[in-house]
Amino acid sequence: MTRADKKENIREVLGDKDSFAGGGRMKKTLAVGIIIAAIAWTGLLPAQEAKGPKIVAREVQYDSGKVVQGTVASHVFEIRNEGSAPLDIERVQSS
């Protein structure tokens, strides 16, 4: 196989030199993809709401200060579920 034949085979596989280097369909596809990614990244597309439970609390910390030994310290945390599925609280920790 001559060098000219090899070059011809490469052109057949890749397409002719001008269309491969010039882009055409490939450039258009890339440009459309970049535009869609930019729109999604900037938030112009409507956001999809996450399905499932969503825990919401006004406060997540409470400092009871100094508590004298033998006295009871208590505090109520108000927790709401603003999600679309039941919220199961399986474990609570205090420090």
C-alpha positions in Angstrom: 0.0 0.0 0.0 1.4 3.3 -1.0 1.5 6.4 1.2 -1.2 8.0 -1.0 -3.4 5.0 -0.5 -3.0 5.3 3.3 -3.9 9.0 3.2 -7.0 8.1 1.1 -8.0 5.5 3.7 -7.6 8.0 6.5 -9.8 10.5 4.6 -12.5 7.9 4.1 -12.5 7.0 7.8 -12.4 10.6 9.2 -14.2 12.4 6.3 -12.5 14.8 4.1 -9.9 17.1 5.6 -11.9 20.3 5.2 -15.1 19.0 6.9 -13.2 17.4 9.7 -11.2 20.5 10.5 -14.0 22.9 9.8 -16.4 21.3 12.2 -19.9 21.5 10.7 -22.2 19.2 12.6 -19.7 18.6 15.4 -19.3 22.3 16.1 -23.1 22.9 16.1 -23.7 20.0 18.5 -21.0 21.3 20.8 -22.4 24.9 20.7 -25.9 23.7 21.5 -24.6 21.6 24.4 -22.7 24.6 25.8 -25.7 26.8 25.6 -27.9 24.2 27.3 -25.3 23.8 30.1 -25.0 27.5 30.6 -28.8 28.0 30.8 -29.1 25.1 33.3 -26.2 26.5 35.4 -27.6 30.0 35.6 -30.9 28.7 36.7 -33.0 29.8 33.8 -34.6 26.4 33.5 -37.2 25.6 36.1 -35.7 23.7 39.0 -37.1 20.3 39.8 -38.4 20.0 43.4 -36.8 17.2 45.3 -39.4 14.6 46.3 -39.3 13.2 49.8 -39.3 14.5 53.3 -37.8 18.0 54.1 -37.1 18.8 57.7 -37.4 22.5 58.7 -36.5 24.0 62.1 -36.4 27.6 63.3 -33.4 27.0 65.5 -30.9 24.1 65.4 -29.0 25.0 68.6 -29.9 26.1 72.1 -27.5 27.1 74.9 -29.1 26.5 78.3 -26.1 28.3 80.0 -25.0 27.0 83.4 -27.3 24.4 84.9 -27.0 23.6 88.6 -26.7 19.9 89.2 -29.9 18.3 90.2 -32.2 20.8 88.3 -34.0 20.0 85.1 -33.2 21.9 82.0 -35.5 21.6 79.0 -36.1 23.2 75.7 -38.6 22.6 72.9 -37.4 22.5 69.3 -40.2 23.0 66.7 -39.7 20.8 63.7 -41.8 20.7 60.6 -41.9 18.4 57.6 -42.3 20.6 54.4 -41.6 17.7 52.1 -43.9 15.5 50.1 -43.2 12.2 52.0 -43.4 11.3 55.7 -40.4 12.3 57.8 -39.1 9.7 60.2 -36.8 10.9 63.0 -34.8 7.8 64.0 -32.1 9.3 66.2 -31.6 12.4 68.3 -28.3 13.5 70.0 -27.6 16.1 72.6 -24.3 17.4 73.7 
